[in-house]
């Protein structure tokens, strides 16, 4: 949880410091209801930026893991010109305000491509969010390319991406986070078997989303 708060400190420091000050002042002036309310709000901020440890339920070189917590909203074949330079399968996961917002590597691999794109902040649950602020991470893996796109939503105002070009990532390793409601797209080769369905809840670094062909 603390690592999540530290990663988001630039955006939440005013909120955390303000709520802490209000709580202390309310306690000193014996305004118990105000102290309780500010403490509850402060607790929610820490809850939102929680960062639990995750272990895949069944680790295997065949499995591709979910990059984020949330609900699967779309599974479709799309044209991906940046990294795949052709068609790819896209699994879109919408993160609500109650989901963990830390993203994780879906598979072991090397970061070969990074592209940040500033943009608008349309609701992340919409299918067409091409003009939204986003960050594309392209992984070169032993079995083929994998893409993870972090997409800002209507409340999101900053995307954090931790790895750099050339970094070697382990499956489930933390990638970064998007602040306050967002979407994460997982892009996979056409030959990968998709093992989730629309409406399913996923857990980053734990839920198996796809399977490489043998």
TORPA-4810 file (N, C-alpha, C, O; in nm, 3 decimals):
<nodes>
NODE_1_0.082_-0.120_0.000_0.000_0.000_0.000_0.086_0.126_0.000_0.058_0.220_-0.074_X
NODE_2_0.191_0.127_0.082_0.278_0.243_0.091_0.346_0.272_-0.042_0.360_0.389_-0.080_X
NODE_3_0.389_0.166_-0.115_0.455_0.188_-0.243_0.360_0.252_-0.343_0.401_0.332_-0.427_X
NODE_4_0.230_0.215_-0.335_0.131_0.277_-0.423_0.116_0.425_-0.394_0.110_0.506_-0.487_X
NODE_5_0.110_0.462_-0.267_0.099_0.603_-0.228_0.222_0.681_-0.274_0.209_0.792_-0.324_X
NODE_6_0.340_0.624_-0.257_0.463_0.692_-0.296_0.466_0.716_-0.447_0.512_0.821_-0.492_X
NODE_7_0.419_0.618_-0.524_0.418_0.633_-0.670_0.323_0.743_-0.713_0.345_0.807_-0.816_X
NODE_8_0.218_0.765_-0.636_0.117_0.865_-0.671_0.133_0.994_-0.590_0.043_1.078_-0.590_X
NODE_9_0.245_1.010_-0.522_0.258_1.118_-0.425_0.239_1.256_-0.487_0.181_1.344_-0.423_X
NODE_10_0.285_1.277_-0.609_0.275_1.408_-0.671_0.130_1.454_-0.683_0.100_1.572_-0.667_X
NODE_11_0.039_1.358_-0.711_-0.101_1.393_-0.730_-0.181_1.396_-0.600_-0.278_1.471_-0.589_X
NODE_12_-0.140_1.317_-0.501_-0.223_1.305_-0.380_-0.165_1.375_-0.259_-0.228_1.376_-0.153_X
NODE_13_-0.047_1.435_-0.272_0.015_1.494_-0.153_-0.072_1.604_-0.092_-0.082_1.613_0.030_X
NODE_14_-0.134_1.687_-0.176_-0.218_1.794_-0.123_-0.338_1.736_-0.048_-0.378_1.788_0.056_X
NODE_15_-0.395_1.628_-0.103_-0.511_1.565_-0.039_-0.470_1.502_0.094_-0.537_1.522_0.196_X
NODE_16_-0.360_1.426_0.094_-0.315_1.357_0.214_-0.277_1.457_0.324_-0.319_1.442_0.439_X
NODE_17_-0.199_1.557_0.288_-0.156_1.655_0.386_-0.273_1.739_0.436_-0.281_1.772_0.555_X
NODE_18_-0.365_1.771_0.345_-0.482_1.849_0.384_-0.573_1.773_0.480_-0.615_1.827_0.582_X
NODE_19_-0.602_1.647_0.447_-0.688_1.566_0.533_-0.623_1.538_0.668_-0.690_1.535_0.771_X
NODE_20_-0.491_1.517_0.666_-0.419_1.495_0.792_-0.427_1.619_0.880_-0.448_1.609_1.001_X
NODE_21_-0.410_1.736_0.820_-0.416_1.861_0.895_-0.555_1.884_0.951_-0.570_1.926_1.066_X
NODE_22_-0.657_1.857_0.871_-0.795_1.874_0.917_-0.825_1.780_1.033_-0.888_1.819_1.131_X
NODE_23_-0.779_1.656_1.022_-0.802_1.558_1.130_-0.738_1.604_1.261_-0.801_1.599_1.366_X
NODE_24_-0.613_1.648_1.253_-0.542_1.693_1.374_-0.608_1.817_1.434_-0.623_1.827_1.555_X
NODE_25_-0.646_1.912_1.347_-0.710_2.034_1.396_-0.846_2.003_1.459_-0.882_2.060_1.562_X
NODE_26_-0.920_1.912_1.396_-1.051_1.875_1.450_-1.037_1.806_1.585_-1.119_1.827_1.675_X
NODE_27_-0.934_1.724_1.601_-0.911_1.658_1.730_-0.874_1.759_1.837_-0.920_1.750_1.951_X
NODE_28_-0.791_1.855_1.800_-0.750_1.958_1.897_-0.866_2.046_1.940_-0.872_2.091_2.055_X
NODE_29_-0.958_2.071_1.848_-1.074_2.156_1.880_-1.196_2.074_1.921_-1.305_2.128_1.940_X
NODE_30_-1.176_1.943_1.936_-1.279_1.851_1.983_-1.401_1.845_1.892_-1.514_1.830_1.939_X
NODE_31_-1.378_1.859_1.762_-1.485_1.842_1.663_-1.478_1.699_1.612_-1.418_1.671_1.508_X
NODE_32_-1.541_1.611_1.684_-1.526_1.467_1.660_-1.581_1.422_1.524_-1.522_1.338_1.458_X
NODE_33_-1.695_1.478_1.483_-1.755_1.437_1.356_-1.666_1.475_1.239_-1.649_1.397_1.145_X
NODE_34_-1.609_1.595_1.244_-1.518_1.638_1.137_-1.391_1.553_1.136_-1.340_1.518_1.029_X
NODE_35_-1.342_1.522_1.254_-1.222_1.439_1.264_-1.248_1.300_1.206_-1.164_1.244_1.137_X
NODE_36_-1.365_1.244_1.236_-1.401_1.112_1.185_-1.415_1.114_1.033_-1.367_1.023_0.965_X
NODE_37_-1.482_1.217_0.980_-1.503_1.226_0.836_-1.370_1.238_0.762_-1.348_1.168_0.663_X
NODE_38_-1.283_1.324_0.809_-1.154_1.342_0.742_-1.068_1.216_0.752_-0.994_1.184_0.660_X
NODE_39_-1.078_1.145_0.866_-1.004_1.020_0.882_-1.055_0.913_0.786_-0.976_0.835_0.731_X
NODE_40_-1.186_0.908_0.765_-1.245_0.812_0.672_-1.199_0.842_0.529_-1.164_0.750_0.454_X
NODE_41_-1.199_0.970_0.492_-1.154_1.008_0.357_-1.006_0.977_0.337_-0.966_0.933_0.229_X
NODE_42_-0.926_1.001_0.440_-0.783_0.970_0.432_-0.762_0.820_0.417_-0.676_0.776_0.341_X
NODE_43_-0.840_0.743_0.490_-0.832_0.597_0.479_-0.868_0.549_0.340_-0.810_0.453_0.289_X
NODE_44_-0.968_0.616_0.276_-1.006_0.576_0.141_-0.894_0.603_0.043_-0.873_0.523_-0.048_X
NODE_45_-0.823_0.714_0.057_-0.710_0.745_-0.032_-0.605_0.635_-0.023_-0.554_0.589_-0.125_X
NODE_46_-0.573_0.593_0.100_-0.475_0.484_0.117_-0.529_0.353_0.060_-0.454_0.274_0.004_X
NODE_47_-0.660_0.332_0.076_-0.722_0.210_0.022_-0.713_0.209_-0.131_-0.683_0.105_-0.190_X
NODE_48_-0.740_0.323_-0.194_-0.739_0.329_-0.340_-0.600_0.297_-0.395_-0.588_0.229_-0.497_X
NODE_49_-0.496_0.345_-0.329_-0.360_0.326_-0.379_-0.292_0.204_-0.317_-0.169_0.196_-0.314_X
NODE_50_-0.371_0.109_-0.270_-0.316_-0.015_-0.214_-0.241_-0.092_-0.323_-0.272_-0.079_-0.442_X
NODE_51_-0.144_-0.171_-0.281_-0.058_-0.242_-0.376_-0.027_-0.381_-0.321_0.083_-0.405_-0.273_X
NODE_52_-0.125_-0.472_-0.328_-0.105_-0.605_-0.269_-0.008_-0.691_-0.348_0.011_-0.672_-0.468_X
NODE_53_0.053_-0.786_-0.278_0.137_-0.885_-0.346_0.047_-0.982_-0.420_-0.061_-1.017_-0.372_X
NODE_54_0.091_-1.027_-0.538_0.013_-1.119_-0.619_0.100_-1.236_-0.664_0.215_-1.217_-0.706_X
NODE_55_0.045_-1.355_-0.655_0.113_-1.476_-0.702_0.017_-1.549_-0.796_-0.097_-1.573_-0.758_X
NODE_56_0.060_-1.585_-0.916_-0.028_-1.657_-1.008_-0.079_-1.785_-0.945_-0.005_-1.857_-0.878_X
NODE_57_-0.207_-1.814_-0.968_-0.268_-1.932_-0.909_-0.203_-2.060_-0.960_-0.191_-2.158_-0.887_X
NODE_58_-0.159_-2.059_-1.087_-0.098_-2.177_-1.147_0.013_-2.133_-1.242_-0.008_-2.126_-1.363_X
NODE_59_0.133_-2.102_-1.189_0.241_-2.051_-1.273_0.284_-2.151_-1.380_0.305_-2.268_-1.351_X
NODE_60_0.297_-2.103_-1.503_0.339_-2.188_-1.615_0.387_-2.098_-1.727_0.339_-1.986_-1.742_X
NODE_61_0.482_-2.146_-1.808_0.531_-2.069_-1.922_0.424_-2.052_-2.030_0.439_-1.970_-2.120_X
NODE_62_0.317_-2.131_-2.021_0.210_-2.121_-2.120_0.115_-2.006_-2.091_0.053_-1.952_-2.183_X
NODE_63_0.103_-1.967_-1.964_-0.001_-1.873_-1.923_0.040_-1.728_-1.942_0.154_-1.690_-1.914_X
NODE_64_-0.053_-1.648_-1.990_-0.038_-1.502_-1.997_-0.132_-1.443_-1.893_-0.252_-1.472_-1.892_X
NODE_65_-0.079_-1.360_-1.806_-0.154_-1.309_-1.692_-0.223_-1.176_-1.722_-0.185_-1.104_-1.815_X
NODE_66_-0.325_-1.145_-1.644_-0.393_-1.016_-1.656_-0.298_-0.904_-1.614_-0.226_-0.919_-1.515_X
NODE_67_-0.297_-0.792_-1.687_-0.211_-0.680_-1.649_-0.272_-0.590_-1.544_-0.205_-0.502_-1.491_X
NODE_68_-0.401_-0.612_-1.512_-0.468_-0.519_-1.420_-0.589_-0.584_-1.356_-0.645_-0.681_-1.407_X
NODE_69_-0.629_-0.528_-1.243_-0.756_-0.564_-1.180_-0.869_-0.492_-1.254_-0.852_-0.378_-1.297_X
NODE_70_-0.982_-0.557_-1.269_-1.095_-0.491_-1.332_-1.186_-0.589_-1.403_-1.171_-0.710_-1.389_X
NODE_71_-1.278_-0.535_-1.480_-1.374_-0.617_-1.552_-1.343_-0.614_-1.701_-1.318_-0.508_-1.758_X
NODE_72_-1.345_-0.732_-1.765_-1.323_-0.741_-1.909_-1.444_-0.682_-1.981_-1.556_-0.728_-1.964_X
NODE_73_-1.419_-0.578_-2.062_-1.529_-0.511_-2.132_-1.535_-0.544_-2.281_-1.642_-0.539_-2.341_X
NODE_74_-1.421_-0.580_-2.340_-1.418_-0.611_-2.483_-1.308_-0.711_-2.513_-1.201_-0.708_-2.452_X
NODE_75_-1.336_-0.800_-2.608_-1.235_-0.890_-2.665_-1.254_-0.886_-2.815_-1.358_-0.929_-2.865_X
NODE_76_-1.154_-0.836_-2.889_-1.172_-0.821_-3.033_-1.038_-0.822_-3.104_-0.933_-0.808_-3.042_X
NODE_77_-1.044_-0.837_-3.235_-0.925_-0.830_-3.319_-0.916_-0.689_-3.375_-1.012_-0.637_-3.431_X
NODE_78_-0.799_-0.627_-3.360_-0.779_-0.489_-3.403_-0.651_-0.478_-3.485_-0.566_-0.567_-3.482_X
NODE_79_-0.637_-0.369_-3.558_-0.512_-0.337_-3.625_-0.424_-0.260_-3.527_-0.468_-0.162_-3.467_X
NODE_80_-0.299_-0.304_-3.510_-0.208_-0.240_-3.415_-0.079_-0.205_-3.491_0.008_-0.290_-3.508_X
NODE_81_-0.068_-0.078_-3.537_0.045_-0.040_-3.623_0.174_-0.006_-3.549_0.280_-0.004_-3.612_X
NODE_82_0.169_0.019_-3.420_0.286_0.069_-3.349_0.390_-0.039_-3.321_0.509_-0.020_-3.348_X
NODE_83_0.346_-0.150_-3.267_0.438_-0.255_-3.222_0.417_-0.386_-3.297_0.513_-0.448_-3.342_X
NODE_84_0.292_-0.429_-3.310_0.263_-0.553_-3.382_0.274_-0.532_-3.533_0.307_-0.625_-3.608_X
NODE_85_0.246_-0.410_-3.576_0.247_-0.376_-3.720_0.156_-0.471_-3.798_0.193_-0.523_-3.904_X
NODE_86_0.038_-0.491_-3.744_-0.059_-0.580_-3.806_-0.173_-0.605_-3.709_-0.199_-0.525_-3.619_X
NODE_87_-0.240_-0.716_-3.728_-0.354_-0.747_-3.643_-0.310_-0.809_-3.509_-0.207_-0.877_-3.500_X
NODE_88_-0.391_-0.784_-3.408_-0.367_-0.840_-3.275_-0.501_-0.858_-3.205_-0.600_-0.795_-3.240_X
NODE_89_-0.501_-0.945_-3.106_-0.619_-0.960_-3.022_-0.609_-0.859_-2.907_-0.504_-0.845_-2.845_X
NODE_90_-0.720_-0.789_-2.881_-0.720_-0.690_-2.774_-0.821_-0.730_-2.666_-0.939_-0.750_-2.694_X
NODE_91_-0.771_-0.741_-2.543_-0.856_-0.767_-2.427_-0.856_-0.640_-2.344_-0.753_-0.600_-2.290_X
NODE_92_-0.972_-0.575_-2.333_-0.983_-0.448_-2.260_-1.036_-0.473_-2.119_-1.136_-0.543_-2.101_X
NODE_93_-0.969_-0.414_-2.021_-1.008_-0.428_-1.880_-1.036_-0.290_-1.823_-0.949_-0.202_-1.826_X
NODE_94_-1.156_-0.270_-1.772_-1.193_-0.142_-1.711_-1.172_-0.149_-1.560_-1.219_-0.242_-1.494_X
NODE_95_-1.101_-0.050_-1.507_-1.072_-0.043_-1.364_-1.166_0.057_-1.299_-1.165_0.175_-1.334_X
NODE_96_-1.247_0.011_-1.206_-1.337_0.100_-1.132_-1.260_0.166_-1.017_-1.143_0.134_-0.994_X
NODE_97_-1.325_0.256_-0.946_-1.261_0.323_-0.834_-1.229_0.228_-0.719_-1.152_0.262_-0.629_X
NODE_98_-1.288_0.108_-0.723_-1.268_0.013_-0.614_-1.165_-0.094_-0.647_-1.133_-0.178_-0.563_X
NODE_99_-1.112_-0.091_-0.769_-1.010_-0.190_-0.808_-0.870_-0.140_-0.773_-0.846_-0.019_-0.766_X
NODE_100_-0.778_-0.234_-0.753_-0.636_-0.199_-0.739_-0.590_-0.138_-0.871_-0.619_-0.192_-0.978_X
NODE_101_-0.518_-0.025_-0.865_-0.482_0.046_-0.987_-0.335_0.027_-1.028_-0.286_0.100_-1.114_X
NODE_102_-0.267_-0.067_-0.969_-0.129_-0.098_-1.008_-0.132_-0.198_-1.124_-0.198_-0.302_-1.114_X
NODE_103_-0.062_-0.167_-1.232_-0.055_-0.260_-1.346_0.069_-0.349_-1.335_0.171_-0.311_-1.276_X
NODE_104_0.058_-0.469_-1.394_0.165_-0.568_-1.384_0.197_-0.629_-1.521_0.112_-0.632_-1.610_X
NODE_105_0.319_-0.677_-1.535_0.360_-0.740_-1.661_0.283_-0.871_-1.679_0.279_-0.954_-1.588_X
NODE_106_0.222_-0.891_-1.796_0.145_-1.013_-1.819_0.230_-1.136_-1.846_0.183_-1.250_-1.836_X
NODE_107_0.359_-1.113_-1.879_0.446_-1.225_-1.916_0.591_-1.177_-1.907_0.618_-1.058_-1.910_X
NODE_108_0.681_-1.272_-1.895_0.823_-1.237_-1.891_0.868_-1.186_-2.027_0.826_-1.240_-2.130_X
NODE_109_0.952_-1.085_-2.029_0.998_-1.034_-2.157_1.079_-0.907_-2.143_1.102_-0.857_-2.033_X
NODE_110_1.122_-0.856_-2.255_1.207_-0.737_-2.261_1.125_-0.621_-2.317_1.051_-0.637_-2.415_X
NODE_111_1.137_-0.504_-2.254_1.067_-0.386_-2.302_1.136_-0.336_-2.429_1.249_-0.287_-2.424_X
NODE_112_1.067_-0.348_-2.542_1.123_-0.309_-2.671_1.063_-0.178_-2.723_1.119_-0.115_-2.813_X
NODE_113_0.948_-0.139_-2.668_0.878_-0.023_-2.723_0.804_0.050_-2.611_0.738_-0.012_-2.528_X
NODE_114_0.816_0.182_-2.610_0.741_0.267_-2.516_0.694_0.390_-2.592_0.773_0.454_-2.661_X
NODE_115_0.566_0.423_-2.579_0.517_0.547_-2.639_0.407_0.607_-2.554_0.302_0.547_-2.533_X
NODE_116_0.434_0.727_-2.504_0.335_0.802_-2.428_0.264_0.898_-2.522_0.328_0.965_-2.603_X
NODE_117_0.131_0.905_-2.511_0.053_0.994_-2.596_-0.039_1.080_-2.510_-0.131_1.027_-2.449_X
NODE_118_-0.016_1.211_-2.504_-0.109_1.298_-2.432_-0.243_1.301_-2.504_-0.250_1.273_-2.624_X
NODE_119_-0.349_1.335_-2.432_-0.479_1.338_-2.497_-0.589_1.381_-2.403_-0.564_1.445_-2.301_X
NODE_120_-0.710_1.344_-2.438_-0.828_1.382_-2.362_-0.855_1.282_-2.249_-0.775_1.192_-2.226_X
NODE_121_-0.968_1.299_-2.180_-0.999_1.214_-2.065_-1.146_1.169_-2.071_-1.222_1.191_-1.978_X
NODE_122_-1.182_1.105_-2.183_-1.317_1.050_-2.196_-1.331_0.931_-2.101_-1.231_0.871_-2.062_X
NODE_123_-1.456_0.897_-2.062_-1.475_0.782_-1.973_-1.406_0.657_-2.026_-1.422_0.622_-2.143_X
NODE_124_-1.330_0.589_-1.940_-1.246_0.477_-1.984_-1.328_0.353_-2.021_-1.277_0.263_-2.087_X
NODE_125_-1.456_0.349_-1.978_-1.535_0.231_-2.010_-1.587_0.235_-2.153_-1.640_0.136_-2.203_X
NODE_126_-1.574_0.350_-2.221_-1.617_0.358_-2.360_-1.523_0.277_-2.449_-1.405_0.263_-2.420_X
NODE_127_-1.578_0.223_-2.557_-1.498_0.138_-2.645_-1.394_0.218_-2.722_-1.281_0.173_-2.740_X
NODE_128_-1.431_0.338_-2.767_-1.341_0.420_-2.846_-1.275_0.525_-2.756_-1.334_0.628_-2.725_X
NODE_129_-1.151_0.497_-2.715_-1.076_0.591_-2.630_-0.942_0.624_-2.696_-0.844_0.652_-2.626_X
NODE_130_-0.937_0.621_-2.828_-0.811_0.640_-2.900_-0.749_0.777_-2.874_-0.628_0.793_-2.881_X
NODE_131_-0.834_0.877_-2.844_-0.782_1.013_-2.823_-0.748_1.040_-2.677_-0.702_1.149_-2.644_X
NODE_132_-0.770_0.943_-2.589_-0.737_0.961_-2.447_-0.586_0.956_-2.423_-0.512_0.896_-2.500_X
NODE_133_-0.543_1.019_-2.316_-0.405_1.004_-2.272_-0.375_0.856_-2.253_-0.453_0.786_-2.189_X
NODE_134_-0.263_0.808_-2.306_-0.232_0.667_-2.290_-0.082_0.644_-2.298_-0.006_0.731_-2.340_X
NODE_135_-0.043_0.524_-2.257_0.098_0.484_-2.262_0.105_0.340_-2.309_0.044_0.252_-2.249_X
NODE_136_0.180_0.315_-2.416_0.190_0.181_-2.475_0.325_0.120_-2.438_0.430_0.180_-2.458_X
NODE_137_0.319_-0.002_-2.382_0.439_-0.076_-2.346_0.444_-0.202_-2.432_0.355_-0.286_-2.425_X
NODE_138_0.548_-0.215_-2.514_0.562_-0.332_-2.600_0.668_-0.426_-2.546_0.783_-0.386_-2.527_X
NODE_139_0.630_-0.551_-2.522_0.721_-0.651_-2.468_0.758_-0.753_-2.575_0.671_-0.803_-2.647_X
NODE_140_0.886_-0.782_-2.585_0.934_-0.891_-2.669_0.955_-1.012_-2.579_1.039_-1.008_-2.489_X
NODE_141_0.878_-1.119_-2.602_0.885_-1.238_-2.516_0.939_-1.356_-2.596_0.947_-1.349_-2.718_X
NODE_142_0.975_-1.464_-2.528_1.025_-1.583_-2.599_0.925_-1.642_-2.697_0.963_-1.715_-2.789_X
NODE_143_0.796_-1.612_-2.679_0.692_-1.671_-2.763_0.632_-1.574_-2.864_0.561_-1.616_-2.955_X
NODE_144_0.660_-1.445_-2.849_0.601_-1.346_-2.939_0.577_-1.214_-2.869_0.604_-1.201_-2.749_X
NODE_145_0.528_-1.114_-2.943_0.507_-0.981_-2.885_0.383_-0.975_-2.797_0.285_-1.045_-2.820_X
NODE_146_0.390_-0.890_-2.696_0.275_-0.859_-2.611_0.274_-0.709_-2.587_0.378_-0.648_-2.563_X
NODE_147_0.156_-0.649_-2.595_0.143_-0.507_-2.570_0.052_-0.480_-2.451_-0.048_-0.549_-2.432_X
NODE_148_0.087_-0.380_-2.372_0.002_-0.333_-2.262_-0.017_-0.183_-2.281_0.081_-0.108_-2.286_X
NODE_149_-0.142_-0.140_-2.291_-0.171_0.003_-2.306_-0.245_0.053_-2.182_-0.353_0.006_-2.149_X
NODE_150_-0.183_0.150_-2.115_-0.245_0.217_-2.000_-0.323_0.336_-2.053_-0.267_0.423_-2.120_X
NODE_151_-0.453_0.341_-2.024_-0.540_0.446_-2.079_-0.605_0.524_-1.966_-0.671_0.466_-1.880_X
NODE_152_-0.586_0.655_-1.966_-0.646_0.740_-1.864_-0.797_0.750_-1.885_-0.845_0.740_-1.998_X
NODE_153_-0.871_0.770_-1.775_-1.015_0.784_-1.782_-1.059_0.925_-1.748_-0.979_1.018_-1.748_X
NODE_154_-1.188_0.939_-1.719_-1.245_1.072_-1.697_-1.190_1.139_-1.571_-1.184_1.262_-1.565_X
NODE_155_-1.148_1.059_-1.471_-1.093_1.116_-1.348_-0.941_1.107_-1.344_-0.877_1.172_-1.261_X
NODE_156_-0.885_1.027_-1.433_-0.739_1.008_-1.431_-0.668_1.131_-1.486_-0.713_1.191_-1.583_X
NODE_157_-0.559_1.167_-1.423_-0.484_1.283_-1.468_-0.333_1.256_-1.477_-0.256_1.348_-1.503_X
NODE_158_-0.292_1.133_-1.456_-0.150_1.103_-1.475_-0.131_0.953_-1.486_-0.192_0.875_-1.413_X
NODE_159_-0.043_0.913_-1.578_-0.006_0.774_-1.595_0.138_0.758_-1.547_0.226_0.834_-1.585_X
NODE_160_0.160_0.657_-1.462_0.294_0.624_-1.415_0.340_0.497_-1.485_0.270_0.396_-1.482_X
NODE_161_0.458_0.502_-1.548_0.516_0.385_-1.614_0.658_0.368_-1.560_0.741_0.457_-1.577_X
NODE_162_0.686_0.256_-1.497_0.815_0.236_-1.431_0.927_0.184_-1.520_1.039_0.232_-1.509_X
NODE_163_0.902_0.087_-1.609_1.014_0.031_-1.687_1.061_0.123_-1.797_0.989_0.213_-1.840_X
NODE_164_1.184_0.101_-1.843_1.243_0.172_-1.955_1.276_0.074_-2.067_1.274_-0.048_-2.046_X
NODE_165_1.305_0.127_-2.183_1.347_0.043_-2.296_1.468_-0.041_-2.255_1.564_0.010_-2.199_X
NODE_166_1.461_-0.171_-2.284_1.571_-0.262_-2.253_1.555_-0.336_-2.121_1.629_-0.431_-2.095_X
NODE_167_1.461_-0.294_-2.038_1.441_-0.362_-1.909_1.384_-0.502_-1.930_1.296_-0.523_-2.013_X
NODE_168_1.435_-0.597_-1.853_1.382_-0.733_-1.853_1.280_-0.744_-1.740_1.310_-0.714_-1.625_X
NODE_169_1.159_-0.789_-1.774_1.051_-0.797_-1.677_1.014_-0.942_-1.650_1.018_-1.026_-1.740_X
NODE_170_0.977_-0.970_-1.526_0.923_-1.101_-1.489_0.772_-1.095_-1.494_0.713_-0.988_-1.477_X
NODE_171_0.709_-1.208_-1.516_0.563_-1.214_-1.517_0.510_-1.169_-1.381_0.553_-1.218_-1.277_X
NODE_172_0.417_-1.075_-1.383_0.359_-1.024_-1.260_0.432_-0.906_-1.200_0.386_-0.848_-1.101_X
NODE_173_0.546_-0.867_-1.258_0.622_-0.753_-1.206_0.543_-0.624_-1.226_0.474_-0.609_-1.326_X
NODE_174_0.554_-0.532_-1.131_0.479_-0.407_-1.138_0.527_-0.321_-1.255_0.647_-0.304_-1.277_X
NODE_175_0.430_-0.267_-1.330_0.459_-0.181_-1.443_0.438_-0.033_-1.411_0.513_0.053_-1.459_X
NODE_176_0.337_-0.003_-1.330_0.302_0.135_-1.301_0.157_0.143_-1.258_0.101_0.045_-1.210_X
NODE_177_0.097_0.261_-1.275_-0.043_0.277_-1.240_-0.102_0.398_-1.311_-0.030_0.484_-1.361_X
NODE_178_-0.237_0.402_-1.314_-0.311_0.514_-1.369_-0.402_0.564_-1.258_-0.465_0.484_-1.189_X
NODE_179_-0.408_0.696_-1.240_-0.478_0.752_-1.124_-0.630_0.763_-1.147_-0.674_0.820_-1.246_X
NODE_180_-0.706_0.710_-1.055_-0.851_0.733_-1.042_-0.934_0.692_-1.164_-0.975_0.777_-1.242_X
NODE_181_-0.957_0.564_-1.179_-1.045_0.516_-1.284_-0.976_0.515_-1.419_-0.932_0.620_-1.465_X
NODE_182_-0.966_0.400_-1.483_-0.889_0.392_-1.607_-0.921_0.262_-1.679_-1.010_0.187_-1.641_X
NODE_183_-0.844_0.238_-1.787_-0.860_0.115_-1.864_-0.722_0.066_-1.903_-0.630_0.145_-1.925_X
NODE_184_-0.708_-0.064_-1.912_-0.583_-0.125_-1.957_-0.616_-0.224_-2.068_-0.699_-0.314_-2.050_X
NODE_185_-0.550_-0.208_-2.182_-0.568_-0.301_-2.294_-0.449_-0.395_-2.300_-0.333_-0.352_-2.292_X
NODE_186_-0.478_-0.523_-2.315_-0.375_-0.625_-2.336_-0.382_-0.668_-2.481_-0.487_-0.714_-2.526_X
NODE_187_-0.273_-0.654_-2.554_-0.268_-0.691_-2.696_-0.184_-0.816_-2.714_-0.071_-0.824_-2.667_X
NODE_188_-0.242_-0.914_-2.783_-0.181_-1.046_-2.794_-0.180_-1.092_-2.940_-0.265_-1.051_-3.018_X
NODE_189_-0.084_-1.178_-2.977_-0.084_-1.236_-3.112_-0.212_-1.316_-3.139_-0.278_-1.362_-3.046_X
NODE_190_-0.245_-1.330_-3.266_-0.370_-1.397_-3.303_-0.373_-1.543_-3.261_-0.479_-1.600_-3.238_X
NODE_191_-0.255_-1.605_-3.252_-0.251_-1.749_-3.219_-0.273_-1.778_-3.071_-0.290_-1.894_-3.034_X
NODE_192_-0.271_-1.676_-2.987_-0.293_-1.697_-2.843_-0.439_-1.733_-2.817_-0.530_-1.670_-2.872_X
NODE_193_-0.461_-1.833_-2.733_-0.597_-1.872_-2.695_-0.643_-1.786_-2.578_-0.580_-1.786_-2.472_X
NODE_194_-0.752_-1.712_-2.597_-0.806_-1.627_-2.491_-0.888_-1.711_-2.395_-0.976_-1.787_-2.438_X
NODE_195_-0.861_-1.698_-2.266_-0.926_-1.782_-2.165_-1.022_-1.705_-2.075_-1.076_-1.762_-1.980_X
NODE_196_-1.045_-1.578_-2.103_-1.142_-1.500_-2.026_-1.257_-1.461_-2.117_-1.250_-1.481_-2.238_X
NODE_197_-1.362_-1.406_-2.060_-1.476_-1.363_-2.137_-1.524_-1.226_-2.089_-1.492_-1.184_-1.978_X
NODE_198_-1.601_-1.159_-2.173_-1.653_-1.028_-2.139_-1.737_-1.037_-2.011_-1.820_-1.126_-1.997_X
NODE_199_-1.715_-0.944_-1.920_-1.787_-0.943_-1.794_-1.712_-1.008_-1.679_-1.752_-0.996_-1.564_X
NODE_200_-1.602_-1.077_-1.710_-1.526_-1.147_-1.607_-1.437_-1.050_-1.531_-1.381_-0.957_-1.589_X
NODE_201_-1.423_-1.071_-1.400_-1.333_-0.994_-1.317_-1.193_-1.054_-1.325_-1.175_-1.175_-1.315_X
NODE_202_-1.094_-0.968_-1.344_-0.955_-1.013_-1.348_-0.876_-0.952_-1.233_-0.915_-0.849_-1.177_X
NODE_203_-0.765_-1.015_-1.200_-0.674_-0.966_-1.096_-0.532_-0.964_-1.153_-0.478_-1.068_-1.192_X
NODE_204_-0.474_-0.845_-1.156_-0.344_-0.827_-1.218_-0.236_-0.915_-1.157_-0.223_-0.923_-1.035_X
NODE_205_-0.159_-0.983_-1.245_-0.053_-1.071_-1.199_-0.100_-1.203_-1.144_-0.020_-1.280_-1.090_X
NODE_206_-0.230_-1.232_-1.156_-0.285_-1.355_-1.098_-0.379_-1.428_-1.193_-0.365_-1.549_-1.212_X
NODE_207_-0.477_-1.358_-1.252_-0.574_-1.421_-1.341_-0.507_-1.459_-1.474_-0.437_-1.377_-1.533_X
NODE_208_-0.529_-1.581_-1.519_-0.477_-1.625_-1.648_-0.572_-1.577_-1.758_-0.689_-1.614_-1.760_X
NODE_209_-0.519_-1.495_-1.849_-0.600_-1.436_-1.955_-0.587_-1.512_-2.086_-0.684_-1.526_-2.161_X
NODE_210_-0.467_-1.562_-2.113_-0.445_-1.632_-2.239_-0.345_-1.744_-2.227_-0.278_-1.758_-2.124_X
NODE_211_-0.334_-1.823_-2.334_-0.245_-1.938_-2.335_-0.172_-1.944_-2.468_-0.234_-1.943_-2.574_X
NODE_212_-0.039_-1.952_-2.461_0.039_-1.968_-2.583_0.013_-2.104_-2.645_-0.010_-2.201_-2.572_X
NODE_213_0.016_-2.116_-2.777_0.004_-2.249_-2.839_0.127_-2.332_-2.810_0.237_-2.278_-2.797_X
NODE_214_0.113_-2.461_-2.800_0.226_-2.549_-2.773_0.316_-2.558_-2.895_0.417_-2.627_-2.892_X
</nodes>
